[in-house]
Amino acid sequence: MAAKAKKNTFEQVPTSKQGDQVLRRRKRSRKLLRNLARSIIRLFRGITGK
């Protein structure tokens, strides 16, 4: 039983690290998308304002 538990925890560590990297990438892309959306809205407002 102890050996099985050790194996499971050992396998979970690298996968969790990969998951963190993916989450970080997703957060970064979300930030970029938000910034792009804001700039586009500003451009549209500027065009309509003129």
mmCIF file as Biopython writes it, N, C-alpha, C and O atoms, coordinates in Angstrom:
data_model
#
loop_
_atom_site.group_PDB
_atom_site.id
_atom_site.type_symbol
_atom_site.label_atom_id
_atom_site.label_alt_id
_atom_site.label_comp_id
_atom_site.label_asym_id
_atom_site.label_entity_id
_atom_site.label_seq_id
_atom_site.pdbx_PDB_ins_code
_atom_site.Cartn_x
_atom_site.Cartn_y
_atom_site.Cartn_z
_atom_site.occupancy
_atom_site.B_iso_or_equiv
_atom_site.auth_seq_id
_atom_site.auth_asym_id
_atom_site.pdbx_PDB_model_num
ATOM 1   N N  . MET A ? 1  ? 0.837   -1.212 0.000   1.0 0.0 1  A 1 
ATOM 2   C CA . MET A ? 1  ? 0.000   0.000  0.000   1.0 0.0 1  A 1 
ATOM 3   C C  . MET A ? 1  ? 0.870   1.261  0.000   1.0 0.0 1  A 1 
ATOM 4   O O  . MET A ? 1  ? 0.606   2.213  -0.734  1.0 0.0 1  A 1 
ATOM 5   N N  . ALA A ? 2  ? 1.910   1.246  0.837   1.0 0.0 2  A 1 
ATOM 6   C CA . ALA A ? 2  ? 2.783   2.424  0.962   1.0 0.0 2  A 1 
ATOM 7   C C  . ALA A ? 2  ? 3.472   2.711  -0.377  1.0 0.0 2  A 1 
ATOM 8   O O  . ALA A ? 2  ? 3.575   3.863  -0.798  1.0 0.0 2  A 1 
ATOM 9   N N  . ALA A ? 3  ? 3.944   1.639  -1.042  1.0 0.0 3  A 1 
ATOM 10  C CA . ALA A ? 3  ? 4.642   1.808  -2.323  1.0 0.0 3  A 1 
ATOM 11  C C  . ALA A ? 3  ? 3.688   2.415  -3.360  1.0 0.0 3  A 1 
ATOM 12  O O  . ALA A ? 3  ? 4.074   3.288  -4.137  1.0 0.0 3  A 1 
ATOM 13  N N  . LYS A ? 4  ? 2.442   1.940  -3.357  1.0 0.0 4  A 1 
ATOM 14  C CA . LYS A ? 4  ? 1.450   2.453  -4.317  1.0 0.0 4  A 1 
ATOM 15  C C  . LYS A ? 4  ? 1.217   3.948  -4.096  1.0 0.0 4  A 1 
ATOM 16  O O  . LYS A ? 4  ? 1.181   4.725  -5.050  1.0 0.0 4  A 1 
ATOM 17  N N  . ALA A ? 5  ? 1.061   4.341  -2.842  1.0 0.0 5  A 1 
ATOM 18  C CA . ALA A ? 5  ? 0.816   5.753  -2.509  1.0 0.0 5  A 1 
ATOM 19  C C  . ALA A ? 5  ? 1.994   6.603  -2.968  1.0 0.0 5  A 1 
ATOM 20  O O  . ALA A ? 5  ? 1.805   7.679  -3.536  1.0 0.0 5  A 1 
ATOM 21  N N  . LYS A ? 6  ? 3.212   6.118  -2.719  1.0 0.0 6  A 1 
ATOM 22  C CA . LYS A ? 6  ? 4.421   6.863  -3.120  1.0 0.0 6  A 1 
ATOM 23  C C  . LYS A ? 6  ? 4.434   7.051  -4.633  1.0 0.0 6  A 1 
ATOM 24  O O  . LYS A ? 6  ? 4.726   8.141  -5.125  1.0 0.0 6  A 1 
ATOM 25  N N  . LYS A ? 7  ? 4.121   5.994  -5.363  1.0 0.0 7  A 1 
ATOM 26  C CA . LYS A ? 7  ? 4.136   6.050  -6.830  1.0 0.0 7  A 1 
ATOM 27  C C  . LYS A ? 7  ? 3.128   7.092  -7.326  1.0 0.0 7  A 1 
ATOM 28  O O  . LYS A ? 7  ? 3.438   7.880  -8.218  1.0 0.0 7  A 1 
ATOM 29  N N  . ASN A ? 8  ? 1.930   7.095  -6.751  1.0 0.0 8  A 1 
ATOM 30  C CA . ASN A ? 8  ? 0.886   8.037  -7.168  1.0 0.0 8  A 1 
ATOM 31  C C  . ASN A ? 8  ? 1.322   9.478  -6.947  1.0 0.0 8  A 1 
ATOM 32  O O  . ASN A ? 8  ? 1.159   10.318 -7.832  1.0 0.0 8  A 1 
ATOM 33  N N  . THR A ? 9  ? 1.877   9.769  -5.770  1.0 0.0 9  A 1 
ATOM 34  C CA . THR A ? 9  ? 2.298   11.140 -5.472  1.0 0.0 9  A 1 
ATOM 35  C C  . THR A ? 9  ? 3.431   11.542 -6.406  1.0 0.0 9  A 1 
ATOM 36  O O  . THR A ? 9  ? 3.485   12.681 -6.868  1.0 0.0 9  A 1 
ATOM 37  N N  . PHE A ? 10 ? 4.336   10.607 -6.685  1.0 0.0 10 A 1 
ATOM 38  C CA . PHE A ? 10 ? 5.475   10.908 -7.561  1.0 0.0 10 A 1 
ATOM 39  C C  . PHE A ? 10 ? 4.984   11.249 -8.967  1.0 0.0 10 A 1 
ATOM 40  O O  . PHE A ? 10 ? 5.523   12.141 -9.621  1.0 0.0 10 A 1 
ATOM 41  N N  . GLU A ? 11 ? 3.952   10.529 -9.428  1.0 0.0 11 A 1 
ATOM 42  C CA . GLU A ? 11 ? 3.409   10.773 -10.772 1.0 0.0 11 A 1 
ATOM 43  C C  . GLU A ? 11 ? 2.633   12.096 -10.836 1.0 0.0 11 A 1 
ATOM 44  O O  . GLU A ? 11 ? 2.584   12.742 -11.883 1.0 0.0 11 A 1 
ATOM 45  N N  . GLN A ? 12 ? 2.037   12.488 -9.721  1.0 0.0 12 A 1 
ATOM 46  C CA . GLN A ? 12 ? 1.203   13.696 -9.703  1.0 0.0 12 A 1 
ATOM 47  C C  . GLN A ? 12 ? 2.033   14.975 -9.751  1.0 0.0 12 A 1 
ATOM 48  O O  . GLN A ? 12 ? 1.560   15.991 -10.259 1.0 0.0 12 A 1 
ATOM 49  N N  . VAL A ? 13 ? 3.253   14.945 -9.237  1.0 0.0 13 A 1 
ATOM 50  C CA . VAL A ? 13 ? 4.060   16.174 -9.142  1.0 0.0 13 A 1 
ATOM 51  C C  . VAL A ? 13 ? 4.341   16.801 -10.513 1.0 0.0 13 A 1 
ATOM 52  O O  . VAL A ? 13 ? 4.003   17.969 -10.705 1.0 0.0 13 A 1 
ATOM 53  N N  . PRO A ? 14 ? 4.948   16.081 -11.484 1.0 0.0 14 A 1 
ATOM 54  C CA . PRO A ? 14 ? 5.253   16.693 -12.782 1.0 0.0 14 A 1 
ATOM 55  C C  . PRO A ? 14 ? 4.002   17.160 -13.526 1.0 0.0 14 A 1 
ATOM 56  O O  . PRO A ? 14 ? 4.024   18.209 -14.170 1.0 0.0 14 A 1 
ATOM 57  N N  . THR A ? 15 ? 2.912   16.393 -13.444 1.0 0.0 15 A 1 
ATOM 58  C CA . THR A ? 15 ? 1.689   16.766 -14.154 1.0 0.0 15 A 1 
ATOM 59  C C  . THR A ? 15 ? 1.121   18.061 -13.579 1.0 0.0 15 A 1 
ATOM 60  O O  . THR A ? 15 ? 0.637   18.913 -14.324 1.0 0.0 15 A 1 
ATOM 61  N N  . SER A ? 16 ? 1.181   18.209 -12.245 1.0 0.0 16 A 1 
ATOM 62  C CA . SER A ? 16 ? 0.655   19.433 -11.617 1.0 0.0 16 A 1 
ATOM 63  C C  . SER A ? 16 ? 1.488   20.629 -12.058 1.0 0.0 16 A 1 
ATOM 64  O O  . SER A ? 16 ? 0.950   21.716 -12.271 1.0 0.0 16 A 1 
ATOM 65  N N  . LYS A ? 17 ? 2.807   20.434 -12.198 1.0 0.0 17 A 1 
ATOM 66  C CA . LYS A ? 17 ? 3.683   21.528 -12.648 1.0 0.0 17 A 1 
ATOM 67  C C  . LYS A ? 17 ? 3.280   21.949 -14.058 1.0 0.0 17 A 1 
ATOM 68  O O  . LYS A ? 17 ? 3.199   23.143 -14.343 1.0 0.0 17 A 1 
ATOM 69  N N  . GLN A ? 18 ? 3.029   20.991 -14.937 1.0 0.0 18 A 1 
ATOM 70  C CA . GLN A ? 18 ? 2.607   21.296 -16.310 1.0 0.0 18 A 1 
ATOM 71  C C  . GLN A ? 18 ? 1.286   22.056 -16.283 1.0 0.0 18 A 1 
ATOM 72  O O  . GLN A ? 18 ? 1.098   23.010 -17.038 1.0 0.0 18 A 1 
ATOM 73  N N  . GLY A ? 19 ? 0.366   21.631 -15.406 1.0 0.0 19 A 1 
ATOM 74  C CA . GLY A ? 19 ? -0.931  22.292 -15.286 1.0 0.0 19 A 1 
ATOM 75  C C  . GLY A ? 19 ? -0.757  23.749 -14.896 1.0 0.0 19 A 1 
ATOM 76  O O  . GLY A ? 19 ? -1.439  24.625 -15.428 1.0 0.0 19 A 1 
ATOM 77  N N  . ASP A ? 20 ? 0.172   24.015 -13.948 1.0 0.0 20 A 1 
ATOM 78  C CA . ASP A ? 20 ? 0.439   25.393 -13.520 1.0 0.0 20 A 1 
ATOM 79  C C  . ASP A ? 20 ? 0.914   26.226 -14.704 1.0 0.0 20 A 1 
ATOM 80  O O  . ASP A ? 20 ? 0.484   27.365 -14.885 1.0 0.0 20 A 1 
ATOM 81  N N  . GLN A ? 21 ? 1.811   25.644 -15.515 1.0 0.0 21 A 1 
ATOM 82  C CA . GLN A ? 21 ? 2.339   26.371 -16.679 1.0 0.0 21 A 1 
ATOM 83  C C  . GLN A ? 21 ? 1.201   26.718 -17.635 1.0 0.0 21 A 1 
ATOM 84  O O  . GLN A ? 21 ? 1.140   27.836 -18.146 1.0 0.0 21 A 1 
ATOM 85  N N  . VAL A ? 22 ? 0.305   25.775 -17.878 1.0 0.0 22 A 1 
ATOM 86  C CA . VAL A ? 22 ? -0.822  26.000 -18.790 1.0 0.0 22 A 1 
ATOM 87  C C  . VAL A ? 22 ? -1.715  27.109 -18.241 1.0 0.0 22 A 1 
ATOM 88  O O  . VAL A ? 22 ? -2.150  27.993 -18.980 1.0 0.0 22 A 1 
ATOM 89  N N  . LEU A ? 23 ? -1.986  27.052 -16.918 1.0 0.0 23 A 1 
ATOM 90  C CA . LEU A ? 23 ? -2.834  28.072 -16.286 1.0 0.0 23 A 1 
ATOM 91  C C  . LEU A ? 23 ? -2.197  29.443 -16.433 1.0 0.0 23 A 1 
ATOM 92  O O  . LEU A ? 23 ? -2.876  30.423 -16.741 1.0 0.0 23 A 1 
ATOM 93  N N  . ARG A ? 24 ? -0.877  29.508 -16.210 1.0 0.0 24 A 1 
ATOM 94  C CA . ARG A ? 24 ? -0.165  30.782 -16.327 1.0 0.0 24 A 1 
ATOM 95  C C  . ARG A ? 24 ? -0.296  31.325 -17.744 1.0 0.0 24 A 1 
ATOM 96  O O  . ARG A ? 24 ? -0.545  32.514 -17.944 1.0 0.0 24 A 1 
ATOM 97  N N  . ARG A ? 25 ? -0.126  30.444 -18.726 1.0 0.0 25 A 1 
ATOM 98  C CA . ARG A ? 25 ? -0.230  30.858 -20.140 1.0 0.0 25 A 1 
ATOM 99  C C  . ARG A ? 25 ? -1.637  31.385 -20.415 1.0 0.0 25 A 1 
ATOM 100 O O  . ARG A ? 25 ? -1.802  32.410 -21.077 1.0 0.0 25 A 1 
ATOM 101 N N  . ARG A ? 26 ? -2.651  30.682 -19.903 1.0 0.0 26 A 1 
ATOM 102 C CA . ARG A ? 26 ? -4.045  31.085 -20.131 1.0 0.0 26 A 1 
ATOM 103 C C  . ARG A ? 26 ? -4.296  32.449 -19.507 1.0 0.0 26 A 1 
ATOM 104 O O  . ARG A ? 26 ? -4.937  33.303 -20.120 1.0 0.0 26 A 1 
ATOM 105 N N  . LYS A ? 27 ? -3.796  32.664 -18.293 1.0 0.0 27 A 1 
ATOM 106 C CA . LYS A ? 27 ? -3.976  33.950 -17.613 1.0 0.0 27 A 1 
ATOM 107 C C  . LYS A ? 27 ? -3.332  35.060 -18.426 1.0 0.0 27 A 1 
ATOM 108 O O  . LYS A ? 27 ? -3.904  36.138 -18.587 1.0 0.0 27 A 1 
ATOM 109 N N  . ARG A ? 28 ? -2.121  34.784 -18.945 1.0 0.0 28 A 1 
ATOM 110 C CA . ARG A ? 28 ? -1.397  35.776 -19.750 1.0 0.0 28 A 1 
ATOM 111 C C  . ARG A ? 28 ? -2.204  36.123 -20.994 1.0 0.0 28 A 1 
ATOM 112 O O  . ARG A ? 28 ? -2.361  37.297 -21.329 1.0 0.0 28 A 1 
ATOM 113 N N  . SER A ? 29 ? -2.718  35.101 -21.681 1.0 0.0 29 A 1 
ATOM 114 C CA . SER A ? 29 ? -3.478  35.326 -22.917 1.0 0.0 29 A 1 
ATOM 115 C C  . SER A ? 29 ? -4.751  36.109 -22.602 1.0 0.0 29 A 1 
ATOM 116 O O  . SER A ? 29 ? -5.168  36.963 -23.385 1.0 0.0 29 A 1 
ATOM 117 N N  . ARG A ? 30 ? -5.371  35.818 -21.450 1.0 0.0 30 A 1 
ATOM 118 C CA . ARG A ? 30 ? -6.589  36.538 -21.057 1.0 0.0 30 A 1 
ATOM 119 C C  . ARG A ? 30 ? -6.277  38.015 -20.882 1.0 0.0 30 A 1 
ATOM 120 O O  . ARG A ? 30 ? -7.033  38.879 -21.327 1.0 0.0 30 A 1 
ATOM 121 N N  . LYS A ? 31 ? -5.147  38.299 -20.223 1.0 0.0 31 A 1 
ATOM 122 C CA . LYS A ? 31 ? -4.740  39.698 -20.005 1.0 0.0 31 A 1 
ATOM 123 C C  . LYS A ? 31 ? -4.557  40.387 -21.349 1.0 0.0 31 A 1 
ATOM 124 O O  . LYS A ? 31 ? -5.027  41.507 -21.548 1.0 0.0 31 A 1 
ATOM 125 N N  . LEU A ? 32 ? -3.870  39.714 -22.276 1.0 0.0 32 A 1 
ATOM 126 C CA . LEU A ? 32 ? -3.623  40.292 -23.601 1.0 0.0 32 A 1 
ATOM 127 C C  . LEU A ? 32 ? -4.950  40.546 -24.315 1.0 0.0 32 A 1 
ATOM 128 O O  . LEU A ? 32 ? -5.140  41.596 -24.928 1.0 0.0 32 A 1 
ATOM 129 N N  . LEU A ? 33 ? -5.861  39.584 -24.232 1.0 0.0 33 A 1 
ATOM 130 C CA . LEU A ? 33 ? -7.163  39.730 -24.895 1.0 0.0 33 A 1 
ATOM 131 C C  . LEU A ? 33 ? -7.918  40.917 -24.312 1.0 0.0 33 A 1 
ATOM 132 O O  . LEU A ? 33 ? -8.547  41.680 -25.046 1.0 0.0 33 A 1 
ATOM 133 N N  . ARG A ? 34 ? -7.854  41.072 -22.986 1.0 0.0 34 A 1 
ATOM 134 C CA . ARG A ? 34 ? -8.545  42.193 -22.334 1.0 0.0 34 A 1 
ATOM 135 C C  . ARG A ? 34 ? -7.963  43.516 -22.807 1.0 0.0 34 A 1 
ATOM 136 O O  . ARG A ? 34 ? -8.698  44.455 -23.112 1.0 0.0 34 A 1 
ATOM 137 N N  . ASN A ? 35 ? -6.630  43.583 -22.865 1.0 0.0 35 A 1 
ATOM 138 C CA . ASN A ? 35 ? -5.970  44.816 -23.317 1.0 0.0 35 A 1 
ATOM 139 C C  . ASN A ? 35 ? -6.371  45.128 -24.755 1.0 0.0 35 A 1 
ATOM 140 O O  . ASN A ? 35 ? -6.656  46.278 -25.087 1.0 0.0 35 A 1 
ATOM 141 N N  . LEU A ? 36 ? -6.392  44.106 -25.603 1.0 0.0 36 A 1 
ATOM 142 C CA . LEU A ? 36 ? -6.777  44.298 -27.010 1.0 0.0 36 A 1 
ATOM 143 C C  . LEU A ? 36 ? -8.213  44.807 -27.091 1.0 0.0 36 A 1 
ATOM 144 O O  . LEU A ? 36 ? -8.502  45.741 -27.838 1.0 0.0 36 A 1 
ATOM 145 N N  . ALA A ? 37 ? -9.106  44.195 -26.327 1.0 0.0 37 A 1 
ATOM 146 C CA . ALA A ? 37 ? -10.519 44.597 -26.334 1.0 0.0 37 A 1 
ATOM 147 C C  . ALA A ? 37 ? -10.642 46.057 -25.919 1.0 0.0 37 A 1 
ATOM 148 O O  . ALA A ? 37 ? -11.396 46.820 -26.522 1.0 0.0 37 A 1 
ATOM 149 N N  . ARG A ? 38 ? -9.895  46.441 -24.881 1.0 0.0 38 A 1 
ATOM 150 C CA . ARG A ? 38 ? -9.947  47.832 -24.401 1.0 0.0 38 A 1 
ATOM 151 C C  . ARG A ? 38 ? -9.480  48.792 -25.488 1.0 0.0 38 A 1 
ATOM 152 O O  . ARG A ? 38 ? -10.116 49.817 -25.735 1.0 0.0 38 A 1 
ATOM 153 N N  . SER A ? 39 ? -8.368  48.457 -26.135 1.0 0.0 39 A 1 
ATOM 154 C CA . SER A ? 39 ? -7.822  49.342 -27.175 1.0 0.0 39 A 1 
ATOM 155 C C  . SER A ? 39 ? -8.799  49.451 -28.349 1.0 0.0 39 A 1 
ATOM 156 O O  . SER A ? 39 ? -8.971  50.528 -28.919 1.0 0.0 39 A 1 
ATOM 157 N N  . ILE A ? 40 ? -9.438  48.331 -28.707 1.0 0.0 40 A 1 
ATOM 158 C CA . ILE A ? 40 ? -10.403 48.342 -29.815 1.0 0.0 40 A 1 
ATOM 159 C C  . ILE A ? 40 ? -11.590 49.236 -29.447 1.0 0.0 40 A 1 
ATOM 160 O O  . ILE A ? 40 ? -12.053 50.031 -30.265 1.0 0.0 40 A 1 
ATOM 161 N N  . ILE A ? 41 ? -12.080 49.100 -28.202 1.0 0.0 41 A 1 
ATOM 162 C CA . ILE A ? 41 ? -13.218 49.922 -27.747 1.0 0.0 41 A 1 
ATOM 163 C C  . ILE A ? 41 ? -12.827 51.394 -27.793 1.0 0.0 41 A 1 
ATOM 164 O O  . ILE A ? 41 ? -13.618 52.239 -28.211 1.0 0.0 41 A 1 
ATOM 165 N N  . ARG A ? 42 ? -11.602 51.700 -27.361 1.0 0.0 42 A 1 
ATOM 166 C CA . ARG A ? 42 ? -11.122 53.090 -27.389 1.0 0.0 42 A 1 
ATOM 167 C C  . ARG A ? 42 ? -11.095 53.608 -28.823 1.0 0.0 42 A 1 
ATOM 168 O O  . ARG A ? 42 ? -11.512 54.735 -29.090 1.0 0.0 42 A 1 
ATOM 169 N N  . LEU A ? 43 ? -10.602 52.780 -29.746 1.0 0.0 43 A 1 
ATOM 170 C CA . LEU A ? 43 ? -10.532 53.180 -31.158 1.0 0.0 43 A 1 
ATOM 171 C C  . LEU A ? 43 ? -11.934 53.470 -31.688 1.0 0.0 43 A 1 
ATOM 172 O O  . LEU A ? 43 ? -12.161 54.497 -32.329 1.0 0.0 43 A 1 
ATOM 173 N N  . PHE A ? 44 ? -12.881 52.555 -31.418 1.0 0.0 44 A 1 
ATOM 174 C CA . PHE A ? 44 ? -14.254 52.745 -31.895 1.0 0.0 44 A 1 
ATOM 175 C C  . PHE A ? 44 ? -14.852 54.018 -31.322 1.0 0.0 44 A 1 
ATOM 176 O O  . PHE A ? 44 ? -15.524 54.770 -32.030 1.0 0.0 44 A 1 
ATOM 177 N N  . ARG A ? 45 ? -14.604 54.263 -30.021 1.0 0.0 45 A 1 
ATOM 178 C CA . ARG A ? 45 ? -15.139 55.470 -29.378 1.0 0.0 45 A 1 
ATOM 179 C C  . ARG A ? 45 ? -14.538 56.712 -30.031 1.0 0.0 45 A 1 
ATOM 180 O O  . ARG A ? 45 ? -15.227 57.708 -30.251 1.0 0.0 45 A 1 
ATOM 181 N N  . GLY A ? 46 ? -13.239 56.636 -30.337 1.0 0.0 46 A 1 
ATOM 182 C CA . GLY A ? 46 ? -12.575 57.770 -30.973 1.0 0.0 46 A 1 
ATOM 183 C C  . GLY A ? 46 ? -13.155 58.031 -32.353 1.0 0.0 46 A 1 
ATOM 184 O O  . GLY A ? 46 ? -13.370 59.184 -32.726 1.0 0.0 46 A 1 
ATOM 185 N N  . ILE A ? 47 ? -13.415 56.959 -33.127 1.0 0.0 47 A 1 
ATOM 186 C CA . ILE A ? 47 ? -13.970 57.103 -34.481 1.0 0.0 47 A 1 
ATOM 187 C C  . ILE A ? 47 ? -15.383 57.681 -34.394 1.0 0.0 47 A 1 
ATOM 188 O O  . ILE A ? 47 ? -15.723 58.602 -35.135 1.0 0.0 47 A 1 
ATOM 189 N N  . THR A ? 48 ? -16.211 57.136 -33.483 1.0 0.0 48 A 1 
ATOM 190 C CA . THR A ? 48 ? -17.595 57.603 -33.350 1.0 0.0 48 A 1 
ATOM 191 C C  . THR A ? 48 ? -17.615 59.021 -32.787 1.0 0.0 48 A 1 
ATOM 192 O O  . THR A ? 48 ? -18.478 59.821 -33.147 1.0 0.0 48 A 1 
ATOM 193 N N  . GLY A ? 49 ? -16.657 59.338 -31.895 1.0 0.0 49 A 1 
ATOM 194 C CA . GLY A ? 49 ? -16.579 60.677 -31.302 1.0 0.0 49 A 1 
ATOM 195 C C  . GLY A ? 49 ? -16.283 61.726 -32.356 1.0 0.0 49 A 1 
ATOM 196 O O  . GLY A ? 49 ? -16.814 62.835 -32.309 1.0 0.0 49 A 1 
ATOM 197 N N  . LYS A ? 50 ? -15.421 61.364 -33.320 1.0 0.0 50 A 1 
ATOM 198 C CA . LYS A ? 50 ? -15.050 62.303 -34.392 1.0 0.0 50 A 1 
ATOM 199 C C  . LYS A ? 50 ? -16.252 62.474 -35.316 1.0 0.0 50 A 1 
ATOM 200 O O  . LYS A ? 50 ? -16.178 63.219 -36.293 1.0 0.0 50 A 1 
#
